[in-house]
Amino acid sequence: MNNILAIKVDGRTSNAVQVQEILTKFGCNIKARVGFHEAGADHCAMDGIIILQLFGDDDIAEGMRKELDKLDGVSPRMIEF
């Protein structure tokens, strides 16, 4: 498997701990991780996007997606190529 998982996170501060726990649980299956949120001198957005490049079995990736999808304000989408 070589998939990309895009995760939209609303309410970053309220969801950060649960999202990080799931990402840590599946950490051996994450090759790369990039996060984006709007930030400036007087503004830090409460929503963001995390892009993951995954490695391993498709079942593992789907398990991570399902766990993330259970969280309010978290929307994971698998991109297969």
Beta strands, then each sheet from edge to edge (+ up, - down):
strand 1: 3-9
strand 2: 30-36
strand 3: 39-40
strand 4: 43-44
strand 5: 48-54
strand 6: 74-80
sheet 1: 2+ 5- 1+ 6-
sheet 2: 3+ 4-
end
